[in-house]
């Protein structure tokens, strides 16, 4: 198991393979690692300024048609929406994950859908973060959150795992560090005495689906803003708008 060995969210990661923290623009090894990334980009993007630190954007979910469209797979759906909006093809397999390479503006991004099932997501995230030397502050995890109303999104610079087994496994593979950004996508709570697992693996009702599709489109814009601006005032406004979007005035 390759575990990314780092904790400070303000510096690039270190690992057993790469024990020294450094910036992307200052290393020869990094330019080699991103030569394939550069070659994978459209011709118009090949002149990207690679001093921009890439983002690793990971959606959590379970592989297979059985889980397609279920609440617990909304992280995968968000990645699909981002991929379409940025014209990125999810056509690479690396570290047991489906990976797409592209950019938002001049910032390189790697879109990731781990294929080892939800509870083993860290087995993809840890090695990818270590291989590409992604700073902890540039690893965005996207996941379903029962603590938010259906279709409500929230961007945060760090946090706990909220009893989410996928996040818990990712944290374990990032040496126990929780200081990575996350996009929580609200799926609501199970009604009545409904079993939580059954709720998570259930598909959305027509109304819930409509709310979620609108939320995913808004999420694309939120992620693009985060990649280009970081946690700016724009993200604060995004979160505020999400919090009250279903409140009637």
N, C-alpha and C positions, 0 to 999 in steps of 0.2 A: 504494500500500500504506500503510495506517495502522498505525504501529508505536507501541506504548505505550512512552514514554520514561521509564523509572524503574528504580531498582535497590534502593533502601533498603526492606527488607521491613517496617520499622516505621512507614512513612508511606504515605499514599494516593499513587496514581500521578500522575505528570504526563505530559503529552503535548504534541506541537506545537500541538494545538487547545486544550489546557487546561494552560498552563505553570505554574500555581501550585498547589501541594499544599494541600489543605484538607480538613476533615471534612465528611461528608455533611450533618450537621445545621446547618452554618453557611453553606450556599450556596443562593442562589435558583435558579441553573441546575440544581443537582441536584434540587431539588424539582420542577422542570419535567420533568426526565428521568424522575422516578419517579411523576409523576402518572398516566402510562399504566400503570405497574406497579401502582400502588394500585388503579386502576380494574379491572385484570385479576384482582385477588384476590377470593375469595369475600366476601360481605357481612360475615361474622363476622370476617374478617381486615382489614377496611378501617380499623380503628382501631389498627393496628400502630404501635408507637413507632418512627418512622423514624430515631431517633438510633442504632439498631442498624445497624452497617455490613453491607450485603448481602454474600452470598457468591456467587461465580461458580463453579459446580460443573460441570466438563467431563469427559465420558466420551469416550475416544478409540476410534475404530473406522472402518469403511468402510461407506458407504451401499449399500443394495441387498440383495435377497433372497439373492443369491449368497454373501454373507458372513454371513448371519444364523446365529447359533449357533456360529460358529467361535471358536477361541481368541483370535485377534487382535481380536475384536469384544467382548470381555468388558467393556470400558469402557462401551460402549453399553448392555449388559445391566444394569450397575450403575445407570446413570441411569434405566432403565425401572423397576427395583425401587424406587428412591428416589421416583420420580414416583407409583407406585401407593401407596406407604406414606404419602405426604404429600398425596394427592389432587390432584396437579398435572397439568394437561393439556399435553402437548408439542404445542402448536398454533400456534406463532408462527415465522415465518421471518425471521431477521435475520442479517446479516453471513455469509451462506452457511452458516447453521446452523439446526437445529431447536431452539427455545427454549421452555422452560416456566417460568412465573413463579408463585411461591407463597411459602410460609414454613415454617420449622421453629420452633415456638413463636412468639415475637415477632420472629424474625430473618428478614428477606426473603432469598430465595434465587432464583437463576436457574439452571435446569438446562439444559445445552447438549450437543447432539450435532452436531459439525461435519459438514457434508455434502459437503465438498470432497476426500474421501479422506484416509487417515491421514497421509500425508507432507505434507499442506498444512493441517493442523489449526490452525496458528498464524494462518492468514488469517482465521479466525473468532475465535479467542481474543483476539488483539491488539486488533482494532477494538471488540469487546464490552467488554473491560476498559477501554479508553480512553473509550468512549461513556458507560459507567455509572460511571466513576471508581472502579473497584474496586481497593482496595489489593492489592499483590502478595501479602501474607500471607492474603488472602481469596480467592485463586484456587486452587481445589482441582482438580488433574488426576488422573483415574482411568484407569489403563492396565494392560495385561497385562505380567507380569514372569516371564521364564523363570528368574530367579534364586531364585524361591520355589516351594515344592511346590504342586501343584495344590490350589486352594481355600484356601490360606493368604493372609491379607491383612496389610498393614502400612501404618500411617499415619505420615508423616514431615513435619516442617515445611519441609524443603528437601532438595536433593540434585542429582545429575547427571542426565544423560539415559539412562544405562545402555545405550547403543547403540540406544535406541529412537528410530526416525526421527520418530515423531509428537511425542514430547517434545522432540526436537532442534529441530524446526520451530517448536514453541510457544516455546521459549527464544529462538530467533532473532527472533521477532515481539514478544518482551518485552524487546527491546534487549539480549539476551544474558544477562539476569538469571535465575538459577536458584533464587532464594530463595522459590519458591512451594510451598505444601503439595502433597503427592501421596498418593494411595491406590494402592499397588501390589497387584495381584491375581495371585497365583501361578498359573501354568499349567504348571509343570514344564518339563523339557527333552525334546528330540526323542530317541526311543529309537534306540539303535544308530547307524547311519550315515544316518538319515533326514534329508533336506534340511530346513533350518530354515524356509524359506518354505512348504514343503508342510505342515510341522507347524503353523505359525501359522494356516494357512487350512483346517485340518482341524477337524471337529467332535469333541466330547468323547465318550469311551466312556461306557457307562451308569454305571460306578462313578465316573468323573471328573465326570460330570454331576451325580450325587448330591452329591458333595463340593462342587462349585462352587455348586450351588443353596443348600446350607447356608451356604457362605461368603458368598454375596451377601446373604442375610437378615441375617447377622451384620454385614456391611458397612453395611447401612442404619442399624443402631443405632450403629455407630461414627461414621458421617458425621453423624448427628443429634446425637450427643454433642459432636463437634468443633465443629459450628455453634453450639451453645449454650454450650459451656464453653471452647472453644479447646483448645490442647494441654495439658490438665490431667492429673492423676494417673489419671483415668479412661481416657485414651488410652494411657497407659503400661500399664495393666492389660489393655486391649484387645489391644495388641501382644504382650504376654507370653502371653496366652491363645491368640492365634493361632499364636505360635511353637511352642507345645508341644501343640496340640490333637490332633495325630495320634500323639503319643508315648504308648506304653502304660506305665502305672505298674507 
